[in-house]
Amino acid sequence: MEIIIKGNISADPRDRVLAIEAVTRSICERSGTDPADGIMMLLTAAVHLQSQYSKGGSLEKDIQVLAGCLGAATVAADDFFKLKPAAVKP
């Protein structure tokens, strides 16, 4: 597989998120899987990146960092895209 990025990479985080989403969707389409399966791919990649680039962290610490990041990412996604409200069961 070869990935070629043409043009400039935007400094806008929203644009970069949309680019990652488009690549993830393309990978899922080419592999014949549901684009929603990209969620597991992205989370797995996040864990791998965290373990590769964290400085002296342990698995437990990496998990805590990733949990915090997921919370922050949810807030950022809502700011970027206005997420649908979660269904609340009575």
C-alpha positions as CSV (number, residue, x, y, z in Angstrom):
1,M,0.0,0.0,0.0
2,E,1.2,3.5,-0.8
3,I,-0.3,6.6,0.5
4,I,0.3,9.9,-1.4
5,I,-0.7,13.2,0.1
6,K,-1.1,15.9,-2.5
7,G,-1.2,19.5,-1.6
8,N,-0.5,21.2,1.7
9,I,-1.6,19.9,5.0
10,S,-3.9,22.4,6.7
11,A,-3.0,23.8,10.1
12,D,-6.8,23.6,10.9
13,P,-7.4,20.6,13.2
14,R,-10.9,20.2,11.8
15,D,-9.4,19.7,8.2
16,R,-6.9,17.2,9.5
17,V,-9.6,15.2,11.3
18,L,-11.7,15.2,8.1
19,A,-8.6,14.0,6.1
20,I,-8.1,11.1,8.6
21,E,-11.8,10.3,8.4
22,A,-11.6,10.2,4.6
23,V,-8.6,7.9,4.6
24,T,-10.2,5.6,7.2
25,R,-13.4,5.4,5.1
26,S,-11.4,4.6,2.0
27,I,-9.5,1.8,3.7
28,C,-12.8,0.3,4.9
29,E,-14.4,0.6,1.5
30,R,-11.4,-1.0,-0.2
31,S,-11.3,-3.8,2.3
32,G,-15.0,-4.4,2.0
33,T,-15.8,-3.6,5.6
34,D,-18.3,-1.2,7.1
35,P,-16.8,2.3,7.6
36,A,-17.9,2.1,11.2
37,D,-15.3,-0.6,11.6
38,G,-12.8,2.3,11.2
39,I,-13.5,3.2,14.8
40,M,-11.7,0.1,16.0
41,M,-8.9,0.8,13.5
42,L,-8.4,4.3,14.8
43,L,-8.6,3.3,18.4
44,T,-6.0,0.5,17.8
45,A,-3.8,3.0,16.0
46,A,-4.1,5.4,18.9
47,V,-3.0,2.7,21.4
48,H,-0.1,1.8,19.2
49,L,1.0,5.4,18.8
50,Q,0.7,6.0,22.5
51,S,2.8,2.9,23.4
52,Q,5.4,3.8,20.7
53,Y,5.9,7.4,21.5
54,S,5.2,7.8,25.2
55,K,8.2,8.4,27.4
56,G,8.7,5.6,29.9
57,G,4.9,5.0,30.3
58,S,3.4,1.8,31.5
59,L,0.4,0.1,29.9
60,E,-1.8,1.3,32.8
61,K,-0.6,4.9,32.4
62,D,-1.0,4.7,28.6
63,I,-4.6,3.5,29.1
64,Q,-5.3,6.4,31.5
65,V,-3.9,8.9,29.0
66,L,-5.9,7.4,26.2
67,A,-9.1,7.5,28.3
68,G,-8.5,11.2,28.9
69,C,-7.8,11.8,25.3
70,L,-11.0,10.1,24.3
71,G,-13.0,12.4,26.6
72,A,-11.2,15.4,25.1
73,A,-11.7,14.1,21.6
74,T,-15.5,13.8,22.2
75,V,-15.6,17.4,23.3
76,A,-13.5,18.5,20.3
77,A,-15.7,16.5,17.9
78,D,-18.8,18.2,19.3
79,D,-17.2,21.6,18.8
80,F,-16.1,20.7,15.3
81,F,-19.2,18.9,14.0
82,K,-22.1,19.3,16.6
83,L,-22.6,15.7,17.5
84,K,-26.1,14.2,17.8
85,P,-27.2,14.1,21.5
86,A,-27.0,10.8,23.2
87,A,-30.2,8.9,23.6
88,V,-31.1,8.9,27.3
89,K,-33.2,5.9,28.5
90,P,-35.8,6.8,31.1
